[in-house]
Amino acid sequence: MSEPTDADIAGEVPAPRSAPLPLPPATVPAGPQDGDVTDELKEAYWSVHDGAAAKASVRQVLARLPQITRLIGGLAWRADRAATTAVVVCELISAAMAAFGLLASVAVLQHLFGEGPTSDRVRAAVPQILVVVGFLAARALLDAAVSVAQARVTPKIRTALECEFLRLTAHVKLEAVEDPDWHDEVHRANDRGLFYARQIVGQVVSLASAALQLVGSAGVLSILHPALLPLLLLSVLPVGWAAVRSARARFHSFKRWNALQRRVRIFSYLLLDVDAAPELRSDTAQGALLDEHHRLTAKIAEEDTRLGLHAALLNLAGRAVGGIGTGITYTVLGAMLIAGWLPLQAGAGAVIAIQAGQAALTRLVDVAHLVYEHALWVGDLLAVQEHSRKRLQREGGQQAPEQVKTITVEDVHFSYPGKTTPALNGVSMTLNAGQTTAFVGLNGSGKSTLAKLLAGLYEPQEGGRVCWDGVDVCEMDAASLHRQVACVLQDPVRFPFSALSNITISTGTLTEADPQRVMDAVRASGADRVIAELPGQWRTLLSKRFKDGQQPSGGQWAKLAVGRGLYNNAPLLILDEPTASMDPPSEHAVYEAVLRGRLREDQITVLISHRLASVVDCDQIYVFEDGRIIESGTHDELMANGASYADMFTLQANAYQPRPTVKEEAVRK
């Protein structure tokens, strides 16, 4: 709702708008109806690399493969050197076994197509057949060894990357987390980079295997006859062309299909969402959503059909062209056999080698596209890690004290990125131990921003300072400073842990507690009654995702959050609208605990509230407006001033007074 104007408050009719809103149309589509249904969808942060392989040329893909191989090889080497060495060695030997197996097969053919009785030729071929079997068995063992070594190294890469990724992103400055671009990068790296980091090792191994097999086939042909190498190219290039076109079509279609699925998920989410369920049913809106869902799923079915037909036609064209190339190859082979350039058994071996080369090239093309695109996601992950290292909180420096007598704020300025108006513009104040200070003012006036600077989550700009007993917080280790600040926010985190862990996590632990301190904190916040009513009390898991888990109400979560902040027992306690979702008795009890029954006498307490009745007993009240402090003093002093604070307090107080009846109003007039 818009804020009331002065005319509304005075009871006057507001003037007409300069540009009156026209009547809406009688019908409006729920989304794009014709053409590409994905046109109105903004590209999702996690889809920026989808279809990248389809846009890249063959030269670009091939040029980047060595770089990708070095990247993945480096990750594997750091994760497990022994397993990485085993993969490389076994893969090389396996490729050699494949080449020797082809040569042994040619030797078998030489015996079978040689002169003499059939029985003699078969007996002569037996040793070579055993050699072929030996090579095949050895290759099978080597491939198994590659799989075992790969199974060892792949999880280690994923674990190392994920642990480092989460460690870095969990410790960057708050400004980084609130940066939308960084936020997108981090979630893209988490959703896609970590996923493909696990897959890409096996893909690179498959890529290397296909490349080595292709090289092995070429080597066998060059041994049989140098003129056979051009025939390999003539045979495999059409197959490669068809594989490239087919792979690109799949990638293009996947990006479109993915966008369609995103739009469908909007409707699926609304139909399944527990928060939307009451309104959907009261408005009987399910049918409208189901109709739009059906329209979009029909589009997806059309896309699946289109892709299938396109792939079939591409495959047919590729096989036709490949068949022509293979026919030419075999024709040339026949001519070479007739001319006596090539023995019959060598020609048969050439056929086997050419077929092996075709299969290896097809596999190489398919895997190369996957590796190219998935490497972009892994590169994203590594870039985010490097970016995060540059935006980490301060480490080292002076440790924040466990007690503080005075916190001074000196000419503090702060502006959010992309904002032209400063959030804080020259704010100064002094906070003393044992006192409670209130920040009041309109939304966006700078109250919460200053609280974050006090907590060390932001750093002052333009030379301003926040000092603890004269020491600039920018000279302190950030983590040590955060440990000495307890923050209770309006929308606290609902940790899916036990009730006890929800209290103790404020001191950095889920498993250890000071029993008496916990009890004092939950009694002061009113959370003791919440926990007492839980089936397992302290051990109850607070999430419906767990068996027998419980889901507290918003007000109950608020009490737990206040208890969490009080348990921290830090020298600075910041309460930012902590009781917004509490009932009046609970709110009163919390403020009694914070203002009068404080658990730590030397604590500096900062209270941010729009309910001015809760700040009446504060030792000092600061009134914020447009990033500045326009008033300060006790409640009585500010009321005596008759300025902004007095106006806001009177406005809220009058809202609790009974309105006069029509008859009383008439008598008054």
C-alpha positions in Angstrom: 0.0 0.0 0.0 1.2 3.6 -0.6 1.9 5.9 2.2 -1.0 8.3 3.1 -0.5 11.9 1.8 -0.9 15.0 3.8 -4.3 15.5 2.1 -5.4 12.1 3.3 -4.4 12.8 6.9 -6.2 16.1 6.8 -9.3 14.4 5.5 -9.3 16.2 2.2 -9.9 14.5 -1.2 -6.6 14.1 -3.0 -6.2 15.8 -6.4 -6.6 13.7 -9.5 -3.5 12.1 -11.0 -1.9 13.9 -13.9 -1.9 10.7 -16.0 -5.1 8.7 -15.2 -4.8 4.9 -15.5 -6.9 3.6 -18.4 -9.2 0.6 -18.0 -7.5 -2.7 -18.4 -8.3 -5.0 -21.3 -11.0 -7.6 -20.9 -8.6 -10.5 -21.7 -4.9 -10.9 -21.3 -2.7 -13.9 -21.9 -0.9 -15.6 -19.0 2.3 -15.6 -21.0 3.7 -15.7 -24.5 1.3 -17.5 -26.8 3.0 -17.6 -30.2 6.5 -18.1 -31.3 9.1 -18.9 -28.7 7.5 -19.3 -25.3 10.8 -18.6 -23.7 11.2 -15.1 -25.2 10.0 -13.3 -22.0 12.2 -15.3 -19.6 15.3 -13.6 -18.4 18.3 -15.9 -18.7 18.8 -17.7 -15.3 22.1 -17.2 -13.6 22.6 -21.0 -13.7 22.1 -21.4 -17.4 24.6 -18.9 -18.9 26.8 -21.7 -20.3 24.0 -24.0 -21.5 24.5 -24.6 -25.2 27.9 -23.0 -25.2 29.3 -26.0 -27.1 26.7 -25.6 -29.8 27.9 -22.0 -30.4 31.6 -22.9 -30.5 33.3 -23.9 -33.7 35.1 -27.2 -34.0 38.4 -25.3 -33.9 37.5 -23.5 -30.7 36.5 -26.8 -29.0 39.7 -28.5 -30.2 41.9 -25.5 -29.2 40.6 -25.5 -25.6 40.8 -29.2 -25.0 44.6 -29.2 -24.0 43.9 -26.4 -21.5 41.0 -28.3 -20.1 43.0 -31.4 -19.8 45.7 -29.6 -17.9 43.2 -28.0 -15.6 41.5 -31.3 -14.7 44.8 -33.1 -14.6 46.1 -30.5 -12.1 43.0 -30.9 -9.9 43.4 -34.7 -10.0 47.1 -34.5 -9.2 46.5 -32.4 -6.1 43.7 -34.7 -5.0 45.5 -38.0 -5.4 48.9 -38.3 -7.2 49.0 -42.1 -7.0 45.6 -42.5 -8.5 46.1 -39.9 -11.2 49.4 -41.5 -12.2 47.6 -44.9 -12.4 44.9 -43.5 -14.6 47.4 -42.0 -17.1 49.7 -45.0 -17.2 46.9 -47.5 -17.5 45.1 -45.5 -20.2 48.3 -45.3 -22.2 49.0 -49.0 -21.9 45.4 -49.8 -22.7 45.6 -47.8 -25.9 48.8 -49.6 -26.8 47.1 -52.9 -26.1 44.3 -51.9 -28.5 46.8 -51.1 -31.2 48.7 -54.4 -30.6 45.4 -56.2 -30.6 44.6 -54.9 -34.1 48.1 -56.0 -35.3 47.6 -59.4 -33.8 44.2 -59.6 -35.5 45.9 -58.8 -38.8 48.4 -61.7 -38.0 45.4 -64.0 -37.4 44.0 -63.0 -40.8 47.3 -63.6 -42.5 47.2 -67.2 -41.3 43.6 -67.7 -42.1 43.9 -66.3 -45.6 47.3 -68.0 -46.2 48.0 -71.0 -48.4 47.5 -74.7 -47.4 44.7 -76.8 -46.0 42.1 -75.1 -43.9 42.9 -77.2 -40.8 46.6 -76.2 -41.0 45.8 -72.6 -41.4 43.4 -72.6 -38.4 46.1 -74.4 -36.3 48.7 -71.9 -37.4 46.4 -69.0 -36.4 45.8 -70.4 -32.9 48.9 -68.8 -31.3 47.9 -65.4 -32.7 44.3 -65.9 -31.6 45.7 -66.5 -28.1 47.7 -63.3 -28.4 44.6 -61.4 -29.4 42.7 -62.9 -26.4 45.6 -62.0 -24.2 45.6 -58.4 -25.4 41.8 -58.1 -24.9 42.1 -59.6 -21.4 45.0 -57.2 -20.6 43.0 -54.3 -21.9 40.0 -55.3 -19.8 42.1 -55.4 -16.7 43.7 -52.0 -17.5 40.3 -50.5 -18.1 39.2 -51.9 -14.7 42.3 -50.4 -13.2 41.5 -47.0 -14.8 37.9 -47.2 -13.3 39.3 -48.1 -9.9 41.8 -45.2 -9.9 39.2 -42.8 -11.3 36.8 -43.9 -8.5 39.5 -43.0 -6.0 40.4 -39.6 -7.4 37.0 -38.2 -8.5 35.3 -38.0 -5.1 38.5 -36.4 -3.7 38.4 -33.7 -6.3 34.7 -33.0 -5.5 35.3 -33.0 -1.8 38.4 -30.7 -2.0 36.6 -28.3 -4.3 33.4 -28.2 -2.3 35.1 -27.8 1.1 37.3 -25.0 -0.2 34.4 -23.4 -2.0 32.2 -23.4 1.1 35.0 -22.3 3.4 35.8 -19.3 1.2 32.2 -18.2 0.5 31.2 -18.6 4.1 33.9 -16.0 5.2 33.6 -13.3 2.5 32.5 -9.9 3.6 28.8 -9.2 3.9 29.0 -6.7 1.0 30.0 -9.5 -1.3 27.1 -11.7 -0.2 24.7 -8.8 -0.9 26.2 -8.2 -4.3 23.6 -9.7 -6.8 26.3 -10.5 -9.3 28.5 -12.3 -6.8 25.4 -14.0 -5.4 24.6 -15.4 -8.9 28.2 -16.5 -9.5 28.3 -18.4 -6.2 25.0 -20.2 -6.7 25.9 -21.0 -10.3 29.2 -22.5 -9.1 27.5 -24.4 -6.3 24.6 -25.7 -8.6 26.6 -26.5 -11.7 30.4 -26.2 -11.0 30.5 -28.7 -8.2 28.2 -31.1 -10.1 30.2 -31.1 -13.3 33.5 -31.2 -11.4 32.6 -34.7 -10.4 31.6 -35.8 -13.9 34.4 -34.1 -15.9 37.2 -36.3 -14.7 35.6 -39.4 -16.3 34.8 -37.4 -19.4 38.4 -36.3 -19.8 39.5 -39.9 -19.4 37.0 -41.0 -22.0 38.2 -38.2 -24.3 41.8 -39.3 -23.9 40.8 -42.9 -24.5 39.0 -42.1 -27.7 41.8 -39.9 -28.9 44.4 -42.7 -28.2 42.2 -45.3 -29.9 42.0 -43.0 -33.0 45.8 -42.6 -33.0 46.2 -46.4 -32.5 44.0 -47.1 -35.5 45.9 -44.6 -37.6 49.2 -46.2 -36.5 48.0 -49.7 -37.5 47.0 -48.5 -40.9 50.3 -46.8 -41.5 52.1 -50.1 -40.7 49.9 -52.0 -43.1 50.3 -49.5 -45.9 51.0 -45.7 -45.7 48.4 -45.1 -48.4 45.7 -46.3 -46.1 45.9 -43.2 -43.9 44.0 -41.0 -46.4 41.4 -43.7 -46.5 40.9 -43.4 -42.8 40.2 -39.6 -43.1 37.9 -40.2 -46.0 35.9 -42.7 -43.9 35.8 -41.0 -40.5 35.3 -37.3 -41.5 31.7 -37.8 -42.7 31.0 -39.7 -39.5 32.6 -36.9 -37.5 30.5 -34.2 -39.3 27.3 -36.1 -38.5 28.4 -36.5 -34.8 29.2 -32.7 -34.6 25.9 -31.7 -36.1 24.0 -34.1 -33.9 25.8 -32.9 -30.7 25.1 -29.3 -31.5 21.4 -30.0 -32.1 21.2 -31.7 -28.7 22.8 -28.7 -27.0 20.7 -26.1 -28.7 17.5 -28.1 -28.0 18.5 -28.6 -24.4 18.8 -24.9 -23.7 15.3 -24.2 -25.1 13.9 -27.2 -23.3 15.5 -26.0 -20.1 13.9 -22.6 -20.5 10.5 -24.2 -21.0 10.9 -26.3 -17.9 11.7 -23.2 -15.9 8.4 -21.7 -16.9 6.5 -24.9 -16.1 8.2 -25.1 -12.7 6.6 -21.7 -11.8 3.2 -23.2 -12.1 4.2 -26.5 -10.5 5.7 -24.6 -7.5 2.5 -22.6 -7.0 0.3 -25.7 -7.2 2.4 -27.5 -4.6 3.5 -24.6 -2.3 2.0 -24.8 1.2 1.9 -21.0 1.6 0.0 -20.5 -1.7 -2.5 -23.4 -1.0 -5.1 -21.5 1.1 -5.4 -18.6 -1.4 -5.5 -20.9 -4.4 -8.4 -22.8 -2.9 -10.3 -19.8 -1.7 -9.9 -18.2 -5.1 -10.5 -21.5 -6.9 -7.5 -20.6 -9.0 -6.2 -24.2 -9.5 -8.0 -24.6 -12.8 -6.4 -21.5 -14.3 -2.9 -22.6 -13.2 -3.5 -26.2 -14.5 -4.6 -24.9 -17.9 -1.4 -22.9 -18.3 0.7 -25.8 -17.0 -0.9 -28.1 -19.6 -0.3 -25.5 -22.4 3.4 -25.4 -21.5 3.9 -29.1 -21.1 2.3 -29.5 -24.5 5.0 -27.1 -25.9 7.6 -29.3 -24.2 6.2 -32.4 -25.8 6.3 -30.6 -29.2 10.0 -29.7 -28.5 10.8 -33.3 -27.6 9.2 -34.5 -30.8 11.0 -31.9 -32.9 14.3 -32.9 -31.4 13.7 -36.5 -32.0 12.8 -36.0 -35.7 15.7 -33.6 -36.2 18.2 -36.1 -34.6 16.8 -38.9 -36.8 17.2 -36.8 -40.0 20.7 -35.8 -39.0 21.7 -39.4 -38.2 20.3 -40.5 -41.5 22.2 -37.8 -43.4 25.4 -38.6 -41.4 25.1 -42.3 -42.1 24.4 -41.6 -45.8 27.4 -39.4 -46.2 29.5 -41.8 -44.0 28.2 -44.7 -46.1 29.4 -42.9 -49.3 32.8 -42.3 -47.7 33.0 -45.9 -46.5 32.0 -47.1 -49.9 34.7 -45.1 -51.6 37.2 -46.4 -49.0 36.3 -50.0 -49.6 36.4 -49.4 -53.4 39.9 -48.1 -53.1 40.8 -51.0 -50.8 39.5 -53.4 -53.4 41.5 -51.6 -56.2 44.6 -51.9 -54.0 44.0 -55.6 -53.5 43.4 -56.2 -57.2 46.5 -54.3 -58.1 48.5 -56.3 -55.6 49.5 -53.3 -53.5 48.0 -54.9 -50.5 47.7 -58.5 -49.4 44.1 -59.8 -48.7 44.8 -60.3 -45.0 46.1 -56.7 -44.7 43.0 -55.4 -46.4 40.8 -57.2 -43.9 42.9 -55.8 -41.1 42.5 -52.3 -42.6 38.7 -52.7 -42.5 38.9 -53.6 -38.8 41.1 -50.6 -38.1 38.9 -48.2 -40.1 35.8 -49.3 -38.2 37.6 -48.9 -34.9 38.7 -45.4 -36.0 35.1 -44.4 -36.9 33.8 -45.5 -33.5 36.6 -43.7 -31.7 36.0 -40.5 -33.7 32.3 -40.5 -33.0 32.9 -41.0 -29.3 35.6 -38.3 -29.4 33.2 -35.7 -30.9 30.4 -36.5 -28.4 32.7 -36.4 -25.4 34.6 -33.3 -26.6 31.4 -31.2 -26.7 30.5 -32.3 -23.2 34.0 -31.6 -21.8 34.1 -28.2 -23.5 30.8 -27.1 -21.9 31.3 -28.7 -18.6 34.8 -27.2 -18.3 33.1 -23.8 -18.4 31.2 -24.6 -15.3 34.3 -25.9 -13.5 36.1 -22.8 -14.6 33.3 -20.7 -13.1 33.8 -22.6 -9.8 37.5 -21.9 -9.7 37.0 -18.3 -10.7 34.5 -17.9 -7.8 37.0 -19.4 -5.4 39.7 -16.9 -6.5 37.2 -14.0 -6.4 36.2 -15.0 -2.9 39.8 -15.1 -1.7 40.0 -11.4 -2.6 36.8 -10.5 -0.7 37.5 -12.4 2.6 37.0 -10.7 5.9 40.0 -9.3 7.7 42.2 -11.9 9.2 44.9 -11.1 11.7 45.2 -7.9 13.6 44.1 -7.2 17.2 41.6 -9.5 18.9 38.3 -7.9 19.9 38.0 -7.5 23.7 35.6 -9.5 25.8 34.6 -6.4 27.6 34.1 -2.8 26.3 33.3 0.3 28.2 32.6 2.7 25.3 31.8 2.3 21.6 32.2 5.6 19.7 30.9 6.2 16.2 32.8 9.1 14.5 31.5 10.8 11.4 30.5 7.5 9.8 29.4 7.5 6.1 28.2 4.5 4.1 26.7 4.0 0.7 25.5 0.8 -0.9 26.8 -0.1 -4.3 24.8 1.4 -7.1 22.9 3.8 -4.8 23.2 7.5 -5.3 21.8 8.4 -1.8 24.1 7.5 1.1 22.6 5.2 3.7 24.6 7.0 6.4 25.8 10.5 6.1 28.0 11.7 8.9 26.7 9.8 11.9 28.4 10.2 15.3 27.4 8.8 18.8 28.7 7.2 21.9 27.4 4.0 23.4 28.2 3.2 27.1 28.4 -0.1 28.9 25.4 -1.0 31.0 23.1 1.2 28.9 20.4 0.5 26.3 20.3 2.8 23.2 17.4 2.9 20.8 17.5 3.7 17.1 14.1 4.9 15.7 13.0 6.4 12.4 11.3 5.6 9.1 12.2 2.7 6.9 15.4 3.3 5.0 16.6 6.0 7.4 19.9 4.2 8.2 19.1 2.4 11.5 19.9 -1.2 10.4 22.9 0.0 8.4 24.5 1.5 11.4 23.8 -1.6 13.4 25.7 -3.6 10.8 28.7 -1.3 11.1 28.6 -1.6 14.9 28.7 -5.4 14.4 31.6 -5.2 12.1 29.6 -6.5 9.1 30.3 -3.3 7.1 33.2 -1.0 7.2 32.9 2.8 7.4 33.6 4.9 4.3 35.1 8.3 3.8 37.4 8.2 6.8 34.7 7.5 9.5 35.5 5.2 12.4 33.8 2.9 14.8 36.0 2.4 17.9 35.8 0.0 20.9 37.5 1.8 23.8 39.4 3.9 21.3 40.5 1.0 19.1 39.3 1.2 15.5 37.4 -2.0 14.6 39.1 -2.0 11.2 42.3 -2.9 13.0 40.7 -6.0 14.7 40.4 -9.5 13.3 36.9 -9.7 11.8 36.0 -13.1 13.2 37.0 -12.1 16.8 34.9 -9.0 16.5 31.9 -10.9 15.3 32.2 -13.3 18.3 31.8 -10.3 20.6 28.5 -9.1 19.0 25.1 -10.8 19.5 22.6 -9.9 16.8 18.8 -10.7 17.0 17.1 -9.9 13.7 13.4 -9.5 12.7 13.6 -12.5 10.5 16.0 -14.9 12.3 17.4 -18.0 10.7 15.3 -21.1 11.4 18.1 -23.6 11.9 16.9 -27.2 11.2 18.7 -28.5 14.3 17.6 -29.4 17.9 16.1 -26.8 20.1 19.2 -26.7 22.2 21.4 -26.2 19.1 19.3 -23.3 18.1 20.4 -21.6 21.3 24.0 -22.6 21.4 24.8 -21.9 17.8 25.3 -18.2 18.7 28.6 -19.2 20.4 29.8 -21.2 17.4 28.8 -24.7 18.5 25.9 -27.1 17.9 26.9 -29.7 20.4 28.1 -28.1 23.6 26.2 -25.9 26.1 26.5 -24.1 29.4 23.3 -25.5 30.9 22.6 -22.7 33.4 23.4 -20.0 30.9 21.1 -21.6 28.4 18.3 -21.7 31.0 18.7 -18.1 32.0 18.6 -17.0 28.3 15.5 -19.0 27.4 13.7 -17.9 30.5 14.4 -14.2 29.7 13.2 -14.6 26.1 10.2 -16.7 26.9 11.6 -19.6 24.8 11.5 -21.9 27.9 7.8 -22.4 27.5 8.2 -23.1 23.8 10.9 -25.8 24.4 8.9 -27.3 27.4 6.0 -28.0 25.1 8.1 -29.8 22.5 7.8 -33.7 22.4 11.5 -34.1 23.0 12.1 -30.7 24.6 15.8 -29.8 24.2 16.5 -32.6 21.8 13.5 -32.0 19.5 14.5 -31.3 15.9 12.9 -28.0 14.7 12.1 -29.0 11.1 9.4 -31.0 9.4 12.1 -32.4 7.2 13.0 -34.8 9.9 11.0 -37.7 11.4 9.0 -36.4 14.5 10.4 -32.9 13.7 8.4 -29.9 14.9 7.8 -26.5 13.2 7.4 -23.6 15.7 5.3 -20.6 14.8 6.8 -17.3 13.8 6.4 -15.9 17.3 8.0 -19.0 18.8 11.0 -18.8 16.5 11.4 -15.1 17.5 11.6 -16.2 21.2 14.2 -18.8 20.3 16.2 -16.1 18.4 16.1 -13.7 21.3 17.2 -16.6 23.6 20.0 -17.3 21.2 21.2 -13.7 21.3 21.0 -13.5 25.1 22.9 -16.8 25.5 25.8 -15.3 23.5 26.4 -13.0 26.4 28.5 -10.7 24.2 29.5 -7.2 25.3 27.4 -5.8 22.4 23.8 -6.9 21.9 21.9 -5.7 18.9 18.1 -6.2 18.7 16.7 -5.3 15.3 12.9 -5.5 15.5 13.2 -8.8 17.5 9.6 -8.9 18.7 7.8 -8.0 15.5 6.0 -11.4 15.3 5.4 -11.8 19.1 2.2 -11.4 21.0 1.9 -8.5 23.4 2.7 -10.4 26.6 5.7 -12.1 25.0 7.0 -8.8 23.7 6.6 -7.2 27.1 8.5 -10.0 28.7 11.4 -9.7 26.3 11.7 -6.0 26.8 11.6 -6.4 30.5 14.5 -8.9 30.3 16.5 -6.6 28.0 15.8 -3.3 29.7 15.6 -4.3 33.3 16.6 -7.9 33.9 19.7 -7.9 31.8 21.8 -11.0 32.0 25.1 -9.0 31.8 25.3 -5.7 33.6 28.1 -4.3 31.5 26.5 -5.1 28.2 25.8 -2.4 25.6 22.4 -3.0 24.1 21.1 -1.4 20.9 17.4 -1.7 20.2 15.9 -0.9 16.8 12.1 -0.7 16.9 9.2 0.9 15.1 7.0 0.4 18.2 8.0 3.4 20.1 6.3 2.3 23.3 9.2 -0.3 23.7 11.9 2.4 23.7 10.4 4.7 26.4 12.7 3.3 29.1 15.9 3.3 27.0 18.8 5.4 28.3 19.3 7.1 25.0 17.2 7.4 21.8 18.5 8.4 18.4 16.1 9.5 15.7 17.3 8.8 12.2 16.2 10.5 9.0 17.8 10.1 5.5 21.0 8.7 6.9 21.5 11.4 9.6 20.7 11.7 13.3 18.1 14.5 13.6 17.4 14.1 17.3 18.8 12.4 20.4 17.9 12.2 24.1 15.7 10.4 26.6 12.0 9.8 25.9 11.0 12.7 28.2 13.5 15.0 26.5 12.4 14.2 23.0 8.7 14.5 23.9 9.5 17.9 25.4 11.2 19.0 22.1 7.9 18.4 20.3 9.7 17.4 17.1 9.8 14.3 14.9 10.0 11.7 17.7 7.1 13.4 19.6 5.0 13.4 16.4 5.7 9.7 15.7 5.0 8.7 19.3 1.8 10.7 19.5 0.6 9.2 16.2 1.1 5.7 17.5 -0.4 6.5 20.9 -3.5 7.9 19.4 -4.0 4.7 17.4 -4.7 3.0 20.7 -7.3 5.5 21.8 -11.0 4.7 21.2 -12.5 6.6 18.3 -15.4 8.9 19.2 -18.8 7.7 18.0 -20.8 9.7 15.4 -22.9 11.2 18.1 -19.9 12.2 20.2 -18.3 13.8 17.2 -21.5 15.7 16.4 -21.7 17.0 20.0 -18.0 18.0 19.9 -18.6 20.0 16.7 
